[in-house]
């Protein structure tokens, strides 16, 4: 088996500066120097990894389920920031708890890219968020609770 680490994820965005503002505000990512590739590009750094934003212009339909997931150390702050930006309201934002207690929240960035942020324990969410949680009840094909293999590293946030 080859050991691998994820270095970065690159996504297309409609408006580079709007996308930079979204990710730096919600997740406190840091903009780092980016080579000139001849197209508007930004690299954002977080936890030893990077998110690369590539401005491609509007009009493209983003895939419905394609996404990347971030483990956050302060779910409530990210939730509130997403709510302030309109990423969580009656029509957007979806939060669920897996049978193992891991929380997944799905939002869309200003370009329509799906972003998931995760939290290790549904029981520690404040009531203002807990009322929005859909609890997934599922049987697992193993002895572990359903969802246990999707996020084994979510139990502890490591910076």
MDAnalysis code that builds the backbone (N, CA, C; Angstrom):
import MDAnalysis as mda
import numpy as np

u = mda.Universe.empty(477, n_residues=159, atom_resindex=np.repeat(np.arange(159), 3), trajectory=True)
u.add_TopologyAttr("name", ["N", "CA", "C"] * 159)
u.add_TopologyAttr("resid", np.arange(1, 160))
u.add_TopologyAttr("resname", ["UNK", "UNK", "UNK", "UNK", "UNK", "UNK", "UNK", "UNK", "UNK", "UNK", "UNK", "UNK", "UNK", "UNK", "UNK", "UNK", "UNK", "UNK", "UNK", "UNK", "UNK", "UNK", "UNK", "UNK", "UNK", "UNK", "UNK", "UNK", "UNK", "UNK", "UNK", "UNK", "UNK", "UNK", "UNK", "UNK", "UNK", "UNK", "UNK", "UNK", "UNK", "UNK", "UNK", "UNK", "UNK", "UNK", "UNK", "UNK", "UNK", "UNK", "UNK", "UNK", "UNK", "UNK", "UNK", "UNK", "UNK", "UNK", "UNK", "UNK", "UNK", "UNK", "UNK", "UNK", "UNK", "UNK", "UNK", "UNK", "UNK", "UNK", "UNK", "UNK", "UNK", "UNK", "UNK", "UNK", "UNK", "UNK", "UNK", "UNK", "UNK", "UNK", "UNK", "UNK", "UNK", "UNK", "UNK", "UNK", "UNK", "UNK", "UNK", "UNK", "UNK", "UNK", "UNK", "UNK", "UNK", "UNK", "UNK", "UNK", "UNK", "UNK", "UNK", "UNK", "UNK", "UNK", "UNK", "UNK", "UNK", "UNK", "UNK", "UNK", "UNK", "UNK", "UNK", "UNK", "UNK", "UNK", "UNK", "UNK", "UNK", "UNK", "UNK", "UNK", "UNK", "UNK", "UNK", "UNK", "UNK", "UNK", "UNK", "UNK", "UNK", "UNK", "UNK", "UNK", "UNK", "UNK", "UNK", "UNK", "UNK", "UNK", "UNK", "UNK", "UNK", "UNK", "UNK", "UNK", "UNK", "UNK", "UNK", "UNK", "UNK", "UNK", "UNK", "UNK", "UNK", "UNK", "UNK"])
u.atoms.positions = np.array([
    [0.846, -1.186, 0.000],
    [0.000, 0.000, 0.000],
    [0.888, 1.244, 0.000],
    [0.508, 2.228, -0.769],
    [1.224, 3.492, -0.839],
    [0.600, 4.465, 0.152],
    [1.404, 5.052, 1.028],
    [0.899, 6.067, 1.950],
    [0.723, 7.384, 1.206],
    [-0.419, 8.009, 1.363],
    [-0.711, 9.272, 0.688],
    [-1.258, 10.284, 1.681],
    [-1.023, 11.530, 1.401],
    [-1.629, 12.632, 2.129],
    [-2.252, 13.573, 1.115],
    [-3.370, 14.139, 1.449],
    [-3.995, 15.118, 0.583],
    [-3.258, 16.436, 0.735],
    [-2.792, 16.999, -0.371],
    [-2.065, 18.266, -0.355],
    [-2.986, 19.444, -0.602],
    [-3.836, 19.350, -1.630],
    [-4.760, 20.442, -1.922],
    [-5.952, 19.946, -2.735],
    [-6.973, 20.774, -2.751],
    [-8.151, 20.589, -3.586],
    [-8.262, 21.854, -4.415],
    [-8.532, 21.725, -5.701],
    [-8.711, 22.877, -6.582],
    [-10.150, 22.895, -7.087],
    [-10.783, 24.062, -7.008],
    [-12.166, 24.192, -7.473],
    [-12.302, 25.430, -8.353],
    [-13.225, 25.365, -9.299],
    [-13.543, 26.515, -10.140],
    [-14.505, 27.429, -9.410],
    [-14.307, 28.728, -9.558],
    [-15.203, 29.721, -8.965],
    [-15.573, 30.751, -10.022],
    [-16.689, 31.415, -9.818],
    [-17.149, 32.434, -10.755],
    [-16.447, 33.774, -10.537],
    [-16.263, 34.142, -9.284],
    [-15.656, 35.424, -8.920],
    [-14.583, 35.143, -7.871],
    [-13.325, 35.312, -8.248],
    [-12.215, 34.929, -7.378],
    [-12.239, 35.650, -6.043],
    [-12.379, 36.962, -6.055],
    [-12.326, 37.718, -4.796],
    [-13.513, 37.407, -3.896],
    [-14.677, 37.170, -4.484],
    [-15.847, 36.787, -3.682],
    [-15.605, 35.428, -3.018],
    [-15.009, 34.496, -3.756],
    [-14.713, 33.175, -3.207],
    [-13.644, 33.264, -2.116],
    [-12.607, 34.071, -2.345],
    [-11.570, 34.253, -1.328],
    [-12.194, 34.791, -0.049],
    [-13.060, 35.786, -0.169],
    [-13.720, 36.370, 1.006],
    [-14.561, 35.320, 1.732],
    [-15.271, 34.479, 1.003],
    [-16.106, 33.440, 1.599],
    [-15.266, 32.481, 2.440],
    [-14.222, 31.929, 1.868],
    [-13.415, 30.917, 2.571],
    [-12.547, 31.514, 3.680],
    [-12.054, 32.728, 3.492],
    [-11.253, 33.332, 4.556],
    [-12.140, 33.774, 5.714],
    [-13.360, 34.191, 5.421],
    [-14.281, 34.614, 6.481],
    [-14.847, 33.421, 7.244],
    [-15.389, 32.440, 6.535],
    [-16.021, 31.307, 7.207],
    [-15.021, 30.428, 7.938],
    [-13.925, 30.090, 7.274],
    [-13.006, 29.088, 7.805],
    [-11.648, 29.648, 8.224],
    [-11.494, 30.950, 8.161],
    [-10.249, 31.620, 8.546],
    [-9.034, 31.068, 7.812],
    [-9.232, 30.700, 6.538],
    [-8.107, 30.275, 5.715],
    [-7.239, 31.493, 5.420],
    [-5.980, 31.255, 5.153],
    [-5.041, 32.347, 4.893],
    [-4.630, 32.333, 3.424],
    [-4.748, 33.489, 2.779],
    [-4.309, 33.594, 1.384],
    [-2.784, 33.601, 1.358],
    [-2.203, 32.764, 0.515],
    [-0.747, 32.662, 0.405],
    [-0.331, 32.999, -1.025],
    [0.951, 33.346, -1.228],
    [1.417, 33.701, -2.581],
    [1.114, 32.586, -3.590],
    [0.678, 33.026, -4.769],
    [0.274, 32.119, -5.831],
    [1.075, 32.427, -7.091],
    [1.637, 31.414, -7.756],
    [2.335, 31.665, -9.020],
    [1.382, 32.234, -10.071],
    [1.913, 32.906, -11.056],
    [1.111, 33.437, -12.162],
    [0.938, 32.339, -13.202],
    [-0.258, 31.800, -13.274],
    [-0.556, 30.749, -14.233],
    [-1.275, 31.294, -15.468],
    [-1.390, 32.620, -15.550],
    [-2.052, 33.228, -16.697],
    [-3.566, 33.287, -16.573],
    [-4.096, 32.870, -15.462],
    [-5.538, 32.946, -15.191],
    [-5.700, 33.325, -13.725],
    [-6.774, 34.009, -13.372],
    [-6.949, 34.378, -11.962],
    [-7.011, 33.135, -11.062],
    [-6.147, 33.112, -10.077],
    [-5.932, 31.955, -9.221],
    [-5.647, 32.445, -7.817],
    [-6.085, 31.726, -6.794],
    [-5.706, 32.045, -5.416],
    [-5.490, 30.741, -4.669],
    [-4.469, 30.741, -3.822],
    [-4.221, 29.610, -2.947],
    [-4.538, 30.030, -1.532],
    [-5.323, 29.212, -0.846],
    [-5.665, 29.456, 0.554],
    [-5.101, 28.304, 1.377],
    [-4.541, 28.631, 2.516],
    [-3.915, 27.617, 3.352],
    [-4.686, 27.453, 4.660],
    [-4.745, 26.197, 5.113],
    [-5.399, 25.873, 6.381],
    [-4.870, 24.541, 6.865],
    [-4.477, 24.467, 8.115],
    [-4.060, 23.207, 8.724],
    [-3.040, 22.411, 7.929],
    [-2.103, 23.066, 7.273],
    [-1.080, 22.365, 6.513],
    [-1.523, 21.896, 5.138],
    [-2.712, 22.274, 4.720],
    [-3.225, 21.917, 3.401],
    [-3.671, 23.178, 2.685],
    [-4.061, 23.027, 1.431],
    [-4.470, 24.192, 0.661],
    [-5.749, 23.933, -0.122],
    [-6.468, 25.024, -0.346],
    [-7.601, 25.067, -1.258],
    [-7.199, 26.016, -2.374],
    [-7.225, 25.548, -3.615],
    [-6.883, 26.380, -4.757],
    [-8.173, 26.814, -5.449],
    [-8.319, 28.102, -5.631],
    [-9.494, 28.671, -6.286],
    [-9.079, 29.150, -7.669],
    [-9.822, 28.765, -8.695],
    [-9.510, 29.123, -10.073],
    [-10.722, 29.831, -10.664],
    [-10.541, 31.095, -11.054],
    [-11.662, 31.847, -11.621],
    [-11.887, 31.399, -13.063],
    [-13.069, 30.862, -13.306],
    [-13.422, 30.383, -14.643],
    [-14.608, 31.142, -15.230],
    [-15.201, 32.035, -14.451],
    [-16.368, 32.757, -14.939],
    [-17.649, 32.023, -14.624],
    [-18.745, 32.695, -14.836],
    [-20.053, 32.156, -14.462],
    [-20.636, 31.232, -15.506],
    [-21.775, 30.721, -15.172],
    [-22.545, 29.939, -16.115],
    [-22.425, 28.437, -15.985],
    [-21.370, 27.947, -15.395],
    [-21.210, 26.502, -15.259],
    [-22.064, 25.976, -14.116],
    [-22.746, 24.888, -14.370],
    [-23.521, 24.222, -13.327],
    [-22.567, 23.365, -12.507],
    [-22.558, 23.543, -11.208],
    [-21.680, 22.745, -10.340],
    [-22.336, 21.389, -10.079],
    [-21.530, 20.329, -10.012],
    [-22.098, 19.007, -9.725],
    [-22.851, 19.012, -8.394],
    [-23.992, 18.348, -8.383],
    [-24.877, 18.374, -7.219],
    [-24.236, 17.806, -5.961],
    [-23.527, 16.695, -6.066],
    [-23.028, 16.019, -4.872],
    [-21.513, 16.122, -4.690],
    [-20.794, 16.566, -5.698],
    [-19.341, 16.700, -5.566],
    [-19.026, 17.725, -4.482],
    [-18.091, 17.388, -3.585],
    [-17.787, 18.293, -2.483],
    [-16.464, 17.915, -1.836],
    [-16.014, 18.748, -0.954],
    [-14.899, 18.416, -0.073],
    [-15.355, 18.726, 1.335],
    [-14.702, 18.096, 2.319],
    [-15.134, 18.235, 3.713],
    [-14.000, 18.775, 4.573],
    [-14.354, 19.657, 5.487],
    [-13.407, 20.254, 6.423],
    [-13.830, 19.911, 7.847],
    [-12.894, 19.440, 8.652],
    [-13.147, 19.238, 10.076],
    [-12.878, 20.584, 10.737],
    [-13.847, 21.117, 11.472],
    [-13.678, 22.425, 12.102],
    [-13.546, 22.274, 13.612],
    [-12.860, 23.235, 14.220],
    [-12.679, 23.185, 15.672],
    [-13.706, 24.037, 16.408],
    [-14.577, 24.732, 15.662],
    [-15.614, 25.570, 16.265],
    [-16.830, 25.578, 15.334],
    [-17.641, 24.546, 15.452],
    [-18.795, 24.371, 14.574],
    [-19.745, 25.556, 14.666],
    [-20.009, 26.010, 15.870],
    [-20.971, 27.104, 16.068],
    [-20.533, 28.379, 15.356],
    [-19.265, 28.730, 15.438],
    [-18.777, 29.944, 14.767],
    [-18.930, 29.826, 13.259],
    [-18.531, 28.688, 12.697],
    [-18.660, 28.499, 11.252],
    [-20.131, 28.523, 10.854],
    [-20.979, 27.871, 11.619],
    [-22.431, 27.872, 11.355],
    [-22.962, 29.309, 11.331],
    [-22.618, 30.087, 12.343],
    [-23.117, 31.463, 12.424],
    [-22.613, 32.313, 11.264],
    [-21.359, 32.148, 10.892],
    [-20.814, 32.894, 9.752],
    [-21.513, 32.492, 8.458],
    [-21.762, 31.195, 8.292],
    [-22.466, 30.721, 7.104],
    [-23.897, 31.266, 7.071],
    [-24.535, 31.298, 8.223],
    [-25.883, 31.849, 8.322],
    [-25.887, 33.335, 7.952],
    [-24.904, 34.084, 8.468],
    [-24.799, 35.511, 8.159],
    [-24.614, 35.756, 6.666],
    [-23.966, 34.835, 5.968],
    [-23.717, 34.982, 4.532],
    [-24.865, 34.399, 3.684],
    [-25.911, 33.884, 4.330],
    [-27.036, 33.319, 3.593],
    [-26.790, 31.909, 3.090],
    [-25.730, 31.251, 3.582],
    [-25.440, 29.880, 3.161],
    [-26.269, 28.874, 3.954],
    [-26.922, 29.340, 5.024],
    [-27.827, 28.491, 5.798],
    [-29.110, 29.281, 6.012],
    [-30.170, 28.809, 5.398],
    [-31.499, 29.391, 5.603],
    [-32.513, 28.310, 5.264],
    [-33.743, 28.673, 4.991],
    [-34.770, 27.664, 4.730],
    [-34.481, 26.832, 3.490],
    [-33.787, 27.419, 2.508],
    [-33.550, 26.726, 1.244],
    [-32.135, 26.174, 1.080],
    [-31.208, 26.607, 1.908],
    [-29.820, 26.157, 1.767],
    [-29.284, 25.699, 3.114],
    [-28.253, 24.909, 3.070],
    [-27.661, 24.383, 4.298],
    [-28.421, 23.157, 4.748],
    [-27.707, 22.111, 5.002],
    [-28.303, 20.858, 5.450],
    [-27.361, 20.274, 6.477],
    [-27.871, 19.918, 7.643],
    [-27.022, 19.365, 8.697],
    [-27.625, 18.046, 9.186],
    [-26.749, 17.060, 9.320],
    [-27.213, 15.750, 9.787],
    [-26.179, 15.148, 10.724],
    [-26.666, 14.227, 11.556],
    [-25.799, 13.481, 12.462],
    [-25.842, 12.017, 12.058],
    [-24.667, 11.450, 11.889],
    [-24.565, 10.027, 11.586],
    [-24.799, 9.227, 12.870],
    [-25.102, 7.951, 12.764],
    [-25.333, 7.151, 13.968],
    [-24.167, 7.163, 14.960],
    [-22.945, 7.417, 14.486],
    [-21.794, 7.468, 15.392],
    [-21.630, 8.838, 16.050],
    [-22.561, 9.782, 15.780],
    [-22.541, 11.093, 16.414],
    [-21.836, 12.177, 15.630],
    [-21.133, 11.814, 14.547],
    [-20.448, 12.803, 13.724],
    [-21.482, 13.667, 13.007],
    [-21.237, 14.985, 13.018],
    [-22.137, 15.952, 12.389],
    [-21.551, 16.386, 11.051],
    [-22.403, 16.407, 10.033],
    [-22.024, 16.882, 8.715],
    [-22.962, 18.021, 8.330],
    [-22.392, 19.147, 7.922],
    [-23.207, 20.258, 7.432],
    [-22.771, 20.590, 6.017],
    [-23.724, 20.658, 5.103],
    [-23.452, 20.940, 3.699],
    [-23.983, 22.325, 3.342],
    [-23.101, 23.133, 2.750],
    [-23.492, 24.458, 2.272],
    [-22.954, 24.633, 0.858],
    [-23.287, 25.728, 0.218],
    [-22.756, 26.072, -1.110],
    [-22.003, 27.392, -1.000],
    [-20.848, 27.454, -1.675],
    [-20.119, 28.722, -1.721],
    [-20.800, 29.634, -2.741],
    [-20.354, 30.886, -2.901],
    [-21.033, 31.803, -3.825],
    [-21.068, 31.319, -5.277],
    [-20.174, 30.413, -5.654],
    [-20.147, 29.874, -7.018],
    [-20.970, 28.588, -7.157],
    [-21.538, 28.122, -6.054],
    [-22.362, 26.921, -6.094],
    [-21.624, 25.640, -5.764],
    [-20.336, 25.725, -5.401],
    [-19.590, 24.532, -4.994],
    [-20.090, 24.053, -3.638],
    [-20.260, 22.753, -3.511],
    [-20.731, 22.164, -2.259],
    [-19.550, 21.991, -1.303],
    [-19.730, 22.450, -0.068],
    [-18.709, 22.370, 0.966],
    [-19.341, 21.731, 2.198],
    [-18.632, 20.766, 2.766],
    [-19.099, 20.111, 3.981],
    [-18.180, 20.521, 5.123],
    [-18.775, 20.858, 6.276],
    [-17.947, 21.014, 7.469],
    [-18.470, 20.073, 8.536],
    [-17.518, 19.526, 9.303],
    [-17.813, 18.399, 10.191],
    [-17.444, 18.710, 11.636],
    [-18.135, 17.993, 12.532],
    [-17.954, 18.145, 13.969],
    [-18.075, 16.761, 14.605],
    [-17.278, 16.443, 15.644],
    [-17.234, 15.074, 16.161],
    [-18.430, 14.603, 16.982],
    [-19.217, 15.506, 17.586],
    [-20.200, 15.020, 18.552],
    [-21.485, 15.850, 18.527],
    [-22.539, 15.272, 18.019],
    [-23.823, 15.963, 17.925],
    [-24.325, 16.417, 19.292],
    [-23.975, 15.672, 20.335],
    [-24.457, 15.997, 21.679],
    [-23.883, 17.310, 22.217],
    [-22.811, 17.806, 21.634],
    [-22.185, 19.042, 22.130],
    [-22.622, 20.283, 21.356],
    [-23.517, 20.129, 20.400],
    [-23.999, 21.286, 19.647],
    [-24.943, 22.119, 20.502],
    [-24.898, 23.447, 20.356],
    [-25.863, 24.269, 21.084],
    [-27.278, 24.028, 20.551],
    [-28.276, 24.282, 21.392],
    [-29.669, 24.041, 21.010],
    [-30.064, 24.793, 19.744],
    [-29.511, 25.980, 19.525],
    [-29.865, 26.769, 18.346],
    [-29.501, 26.057, 17.050],
    [-28.514, 25.177, 17.094],
    [-28.131, 24.389, 15.915],
    [-28.763, 23.006, 15.979],
    [-28.808, 22.417, 17.151],
    [-29.306, 21.049, 17.321],
    [-30.718, 20.878, 16.771],
    [-31.525, 21.911, 16.816],
    [-32.904, 21.813, 16.313],
    [-32.948, 21.631, 14.793],
    [-31.855, 21.926, 14.100],
    [-31.796, 21.783, 12.637],
    [-31.260, 20.423, 12.190],
    [-30.760, 19.640, 13.134],
    [-30.065, 18.395, 12.798],
    [-31.048, 17.290, 12.433],
    [-30.779, 16.646, 11.287],
    [-31.503, 15.457, 10.867],
    [-30.675, 14.258, 11.334],
    [-31.239, 13.419, 12.198],
    [-30.514, 12.262, 12.719],
    [-30.714, 11.073, 11.786],
    [-29.598, 10.593, 11.236],
    [-29.635, 9.477, 10.302],
    [-29.676, 8.177, 11.086],
    [-30.666, 7.371, 10.803],
    [-30.773, 6.045, 11.417],
    [-30.488, 5.040, 10.313],
    [-29.407, 4.299, 10.443],
    [-29.039, 3.351, 9.399],
    [-28.351, 2.149, 10.009],
    [-28.585, 1.035, 9.387],
    [-27.889, -0.186, 9.777],
    [-26.575, -0.240, 9.010],
    [-25.524, -0.628, 9.688],
    [-24.221, -0.761, 9.049],
    [-23.970, -2.222, 8.711],
    [-23.247, -2.476, 7.603],
    [-22.942, -3.869, 7.256],
    [-21.814, -4.455, 8.102],
    [-21.344, -3.708, 9.081],
    [-20.292, -4.189, 9.976],
    [-20.765, -4.024, 11.407],
    [-19.921, -4.359, 12.360],
    [-20.278, -4.204, 13.760],
    [-20.140, -2.766, 14.234],
    [-19.451, -1.918, 13.455],
    [-19.313, -0.510, 13.827],
    [-20.594, 0.222, 13.457],
    [-20.875, 1.334, 14.139],
    [-22.067, 2.099, 13.773],
    [-21.963, 2.624, 12.349],
    [-23.103, 2.754, 11.677],
    [-23.116, 3.315, 10.333],
    [-22.451, 4.688, 10.358],
    [-21.624, 4.921, 9.393],
    [-20.924, 6.200, 9.321],
    [-19.580, 6.198, 10.015],
    [-19.257, 5.150, 10.738],
    [-18.012, 5.127, 11.508],
    [-16.784, 5.189, 10.621],
    [-16.876, 4.654, 9.419],
    [-15.705, 4.638, 8.558],
    [-15.559, 5.906, 7.733],
    [-16.590, 6.722, 7.646],
    [-16.489, 7.934, 6.834],
    [-15.592, 8.971, 7.492],
    [-15.523, 8.976, 8.797],
    [-14.804, 10.058, 9.460],
    [-14.146, 9.607, 10.748],
    [-13.284, 8.612, 10.688],
    [-12.661, 8.177, 11.933],
    [-11.766, 9.242, 12.565],
    [-11.264, 10.196, 11.758],
    [-10.390, 11.242, 12.286],
    [-11.147, 12.469, 12.785],
    [-12.462, 12.417, 12.797],
    [-13.251, 13.551, 13.252],
    [-13.408, 13.551, 14.765],
    [-13.043, 12.479, 15.426],
    [-13.230, 12.402, 16.876],
    [-12.411, 13.431, 17.635],
    [-11.277, 13.836, 17.071],
    [-10.436, 14.836, 17.718],
    [-9.960, 15.807, 16.661],
    [-10.112, 17.087, 16.916],
    [-9.591, 18.072, 15.980],
    [-8.097, 18.215, 16.221],
    [-7.320, 18.028, 15.152],
    [-5.869, 18.178, 15.259],
    [-5.434, 19.328, 14.372],
    [-4.794, 20.340, 14.963],
    [-4.351, 21.495, 14.204],
    [-3.011, 21.239, 13.570],
])
